[in-house]
Amino acid sequence: MLLSQTQPAPKVPASLLFMGLTQLRKGHWVKGWAFFAIQLLTLWFLFDIALALKGLVTLGDVAQVRQGFDIIPGDNSIFMLVEGVIALIYCFLFLCVYIVNVKDAMSSLPSDASFTGQLRQIYDEKFAFIMLSPAFLASIAFIILPIVITVLVSFTNYSAPHHIPPRNLVDWVGFKNFIALFELKIWSSTFFGVASWTVLWAFFATVCTCGFGFLLALALQKKDIKAKKAWRFIFILPYAIPAFVTLLMFRLLLNGVGPVNATLNAWGWDSIAFLSDPFTAKITVIAVSVWVGAPYFMLLIAGALTNIPSDLYEASEVDGANKFQQFWEITLPMVLHQVAPSLVMTFAHNFNNFGAIFLLTEGGPINPEYRFAGHTDILITWIYKLTLDFQQYQIASVISIIIFLFLSGIAIWQFRRMKSFKDDVGM
């Protein structure tokens, strides 16, 4: 008869209650004290963290009031929202550290290494983590935190004139702002008008810039072109000059009484409303964008052209292909294969190209049918006006979320369709 042997129950690590205690018992002084210090720090600020989380839920209960000449301060809803988000992120990070602490306590073996030896061992084993930690914390502070705050603001009524802290409180309104943007005509007509122009602007600015850069690269590739270095230097000058300076220069040249119209008037021609006519202004901003960005694509495509084997052209000539067929079947596909990722990134850049629009036209000319937007305003310049000029932060946050979702979807879809992306994944 076999006697069953009972297995001893696994011991619950002391680090479940006191972080780092099991590590200290096993001689892991560095990790033990580090985990214990994190727990002490959290306990020290536990009351403040709880208040911050409560403020995130309520966004304040006491509004600012005036009694005679005295102002009695109340709750600042936006400060409470930001502090609550910081507390929420800290709680999430603390939970992650706590889980790591428990797993380490259950897997660690006793150690008799010295304090210095343990430091050296942790440095060797966790080198990548140590080096990436500052970048990780910076990403949380400057990327994750603003994104979370923007998303949360879109669910509030944070706007002028009745809900601007510290004078007034801000409240949660759910999806009311999203519904208003698409259903209220005062917002929906502006949004769809600005959004459609934004897509057209980004598309034509990208395609025309790439196309003109393509033509310049093909011209410089011709063997019978003389002084190629001089021409290349001339073509690259617009890209060498800061775009900020170039845009302001064109704004000065093309305004109603600028040098261009003055020259046209001197020749007996009427002035052209480059920046004040809605249709002409849109053509102007696209043309100036081509001027600024074409040299970049010229250099990019010129490099791609040098990677095309000349044997392909020689073989196609033997088969009777003409110049157009060589361009369509050989040059264009192989160049697009290399520059397609840059095209997607340029489209995303132009979609949010604040400077190209604002520095040239400031979104004008005025469109009386739009709310806080002009004829050439794109979504990002409209957001700028909504926030800094008119304090409509809730609608601006909704638009920012839509831009993020749209560009993310376009980028993912387009990259997955690219042959260059598939080749990289296959590798």
Solvent accessible surface area in square Angstrom, and as a share of the most:
residue,aa,sasa,rsa
1,M,224,1.00
2,L,173,0.86
3,L,149,0.74
4,S,108,0.70
5,Q,160,0.71
6,T,128,0.74
7,Q,159,0.71
8,P,116,0.73
9,A,86,0.67
10,P,124,0.78
11,K,191,0.81
12,V,111,0.64
13,P,21,0.13
14,A,26,0.20
15,S,0,0.00
16,L,75,0.37
17,L,122,0.61
18,F,101,0.42
19,M,0,0.00
20,G,0,0.00
21,L,54,0.27
22,T,14,0.08
23,Q,0,0.00
24,L,27,0.14
25,R,178,0.65
26,K,51,0.22
27,G,8,0.08
28,H,27,0.12
29,W,114,0.40
30,V,25,0.14
31,K,56,0.24
32,G,0,0.00
33,W,136,0.48
34,A,50,0.39
35,F,22,0.09
36,F,58,0.24
37,A,56,0.43
38,I,60,0.31
39,Q,26,0.12
40,L,91,0.45
41,L,93,0.46
42,T,13,0.07
43,L,102,0.51
44,W,204,0.71
45,F,88,0.37
46,L,94,0.47
47,F,143,0.59
48,D,78,0.41
49,I,19,0.10
50,A,53,0.41
51,L,89,0.44
52,A,17,0.13
53,L,53,0.27
54,K,121,0.51
55,G,2,0.02
56,L,22,0.11
57,V,109,0.63
58,T,51,0.30
59,L,1,0.00
60,G,8,0.08
61,D,103,0.53
62,V,95,0.55
63,A,40,0.31
64,Q,45,0.20
65,V,74,0.43
66,R,159,0.58
67,Q,116,0.52
68,G,63,0.60
69,F,200,0.84
70,D,97,0.50
71,I,86,0.43
72,I,74,0.38
73,P,107,0.67
74,G,25,0.24
75,D,40,0.21
76,N,30,0.15
77,S,0,0.00
78,I,26,0.13
79,F,128,0.53
80,M,43,0.19
81,L,0,0.00
82,V,43,0.25
83,E,93,0.42
84,G,0,0.00
85,V,0,0.00
86,I,88,0.45
87,A,8,0.06
88,L,89,0.44
89,I,29,0.15
90,Y,65,0.25
91,C,45,0.27
92,F,128,0.54
93,L,45,0.22
94,F,46,0.19
95,L,96,0.48
96,C,52,0.31
97,V,42,0.24
98,Y,57,0.22
99,I,79,0.40
100,V,86,0.50
101,N,0,0.00
102,V,20,0.12
103,K,135,0.57
104,D,29,0.15
105,A,2,0.02
106,M,136,0.61
107,S,82,0.53
108,S,14,0.09
109,L,142,0.71
110,P,108,0.68
111,S,30,0.19
112,D,150,0.78
113,A,39,0.30
114,S,73,0.47
115,F,104,0.44
116,T,80,0.46
117,G,19,0.18
118,Q,7,0.03
119,L,84,0.42
120,R,144,0.53
121,Q,93,0.41
122,I,42,0.21
123,Y,105,0.40
124,D,97,0.50
125,E,116,0.52
126,K,107,0.45
127,F,94,0.39
128,A,66,0.52
129,F,145,0.60
130,I,62,0.32
131,M,103,0.46
132,L,117,0.58
133,S,29,0.19
134,P,89,0.56
135,A,58,0.45
136,F,107,0.45
137,L,103,0.51
138,A,43,0.34
139,S,43,0.28
140,I,24,0.12
141,A,45,0.35
142,F,157,0.66
143,I,94,0.48
144,I,78,0.40
145,L,31,0.15
146,P,59,0.37
147,I,81,0.41
148,V,48,0.27
149,I,33,0.17
150,T,44,0.25
151,V,55,0.31
152,L,40,0.20
153,V,11,0.06
154,S,0,0.00
155,F,46,0.19
156,T,0,0.00
157,N,27,0.14
158,Y,34,0.13
159,S,12,0.08
160,A,25,0.19
161,P,103,0.65
162,H,132,0.59
163,H,56,0.25
164,I,36,0.18
165,P,19,0.12
166,P,71,0.44
167,R,175,0.64
168,N,43,0.22
169,L,36,0.18
170,V,0,0.00
171,D,71,0.37
172,W,91,0.32
173,V,41,0.24
174,G,33,0.32
175,F,133,0.55
176,K,132,0.56
177,N,10,0.05
178,F,40,0.17
179,I,92,0.47
180,A,15,0.12
181,L,0,0.00
182,F,91,0.38
183,E,130,0.58
184,L,95,0.47
185,K,162,0.69
186,I,90,0.46
187,W,20,0.07
188,S,14,0.09
189,S,46,0.30
190,T,0,0.00
191,F,10,0.04
192,F,111,0.46
193,G,18,0.18
194,V,1,0.01
195,A,20,0.15
196,S,59,0.38
197,W,18,0.06
198,T,0,0.00
199,V,58,0.33
200,L,92,0.46
201,W,0,0.00
202,A,0,0.00
203,F,101,0.42
204,F,88,0.37
205,A,0,0.00
206,T,8,0.04
207,V,75,0.43
208,C,53,0.32
209,T,6,0.03
210,C,11,0.06
211,G,32,0.31
212,F,94,0.39
213,G,0,0.00
214,F,15,0.06
215,L,113,0.56
216,L,23,0.11
217,A,1,0.01
218,L,41,0.20
219,A,44,0.34
220,L,10,0.05
221,Q,86,0.38
222,K,111,0.47
223,K,195,0.83
224,D,120,0.62
225,I,62,0.31
226,K,169,0.72
227,A,66,0.51
228,K,59,0.25
229,K,169,0.72
230,A,52,0.40
231,W,116,0.41
232,R,89,0.32
233,F,126,0.53
234,I,90,0.46
235,F,48,0.20
236,I,36,0.18
237,L,72,0.36
238,P,16,0.10
239,Y,109,0.42
240,A,72,0.56
241,I,77,0.39
242,P,85,0.53
243,A,47,0.36
244,F,119,0.50
245,V,78,0.45
246,T,2,0.01
247,L,11,0.05
248,L,69,0.35
249,M,82,0.36
250,F,35,0.15
251,R,80,0.29
252,L,114,0.57
253,L,55,0.27
254,L,19,0.09
255,N,45,0.23
256,G,56,0.54
257,V,142,0.82
258,G,5,0.05
259,P,66,0.41
260,V,48,0.27
261,N,1,0.01
262,A,54,0.42
263,T,58,0.34
264,L,22,0.11
265,N,79,0.40
266,A,84,0.65
267,W,169,0.59
268,G,65,0.62
269,W,157,0.55
270,D,124,0.64
271,S,59,0.38
272,I,76,0.39
273,A,43,0.33
274,F,35,0.15
275,L,30,0.15
276,S,75,0.49
277,D,53,0.28
278,P,48,0.30
279,F,145,0.60
280,T,36,0.21
281,A,0,0.00
282,K,52,0.22
283,I,89,0.45
284,T,10,0.06
285,V,1,0.01
286,I,23,0.12
287,A,57,0.44
288,V,6,0.03
289,S,13,0.09
290,V,23,0.13
291,W,124,0.43
292,V,29,0.17
293,G,19,0.19
294,A,1,0.01
295,P,3,0.02
296,Y,82,0.31
297,F,2,0.01
298,M,1,0.00
299,L,80,0.40
300,L,58,0.29
301,I,0,0.00
302,A,28,0.22
303,G,36,0.35
304,A,4,0.03
305,L,6,0.03
306,T,112,0.65
307,N,98,0.50
308,I,13,0.07
309,P,68,0.43
310,S,69,0.45
311,D,98,0.51
312,L,73,0.36
313,Y,52,0.20
314,E,102,0.46
315,A,55,0.43
316,S,15,0.10
317,E,96,0.43
318,V,129,0.74
319,D,123,0.64
320,G,60,0.58
321,A,29,0.23
322,N,84,0.43
323,K,147,0.62
324,F,138,0.57
325,Q,84,0.37
326,Q,10,0.05
327,F,61,0.25
328,W,137,0.48
329,E,118,0.53
330,I,25,0.13
331,T,8,0.05
332,L,36,0.18
333,P,63,0.40
334,M,66,0.29
335,V,0,0.00
336,L,65,0.32
337,H,66,0.30
338,Q,71,0.32
339,V,1,0.00
340,A,18,0.14
341,P,39,0.25
342,S,15,0.10
343,L,39,0.19
344,V,13,0.07
345,M,115,0.51
346,T,23,0.14
347,F,33,0.14
348,A,33,0.25
349,H,114,0.51
350,N,7,0.04
351,F,4,0.02
352,N,54,0.28
353,N,25,0.13
354,F,62,0.26
355,G,22,0.22
356,A,9,0.07
357,I,0,0.00
358,F,43,0.18
359,L,34,0.17
360,L,1,0.01
361,T,16,0.09
362,E,77,0.34
363,G,0,0.00
364,G,16,0.15
365,P,26,0.16
366,I,151,0.76
367,N,14,0.07
368,P,121,0.76
369,E,144,0.65
370,Y,53,0.20
371,R,73,0.27
372,F,51,0.21
373,A,11,0.09
374,G,3,0.03
375,H,44,0.20
376,T,0,0.00
377,D,1,0.00
378,I,0,0.00
379,L,4,0.02
380,I,46,0.23
381,T,0,0.00
382,W,0,0.00
383,I,20,0.10
384,Y,72,0.27
385,K,29,0.12
386,L,0,0.00
387,T,28,0.16
388,L,118,0.59
389,D,87,0.45
390,F,79,0.33
391,Q,69,0.31
392,Q,19,0.08
393,Y,52,0.20
394,Q,20,0.09
395,I,2,0.01
396,A,3,0.03
397,S,9,0.06
398,V,0,0.00
399,I,0,0.00
400,S,36,0.23
401,I,25,0.13
402,I,38,0.19
403,I,11,0.05
404,F,121,0.50
405,L,109,0.54
406,F,72,0.30
407,L,25,0.13
408,S,36,0.23
409,G,39,0.38
410,I,54,0.27
411,A,27,0.21
412,I,106,0.54
413,W,138,0.48
414,Q,51,0.23
415,F,54,0.23
416,R,152,0.56
417,R,136,0.50
418,M,14,0.06
419,K,134,0.57
420,S,18,0.12
421,F,71,0.30
422,K,116,0.49
423,D,58,0.30
424,D,98,0.51
425,V,104,0.60
426,G,69,0.66
427,M,194,0.86
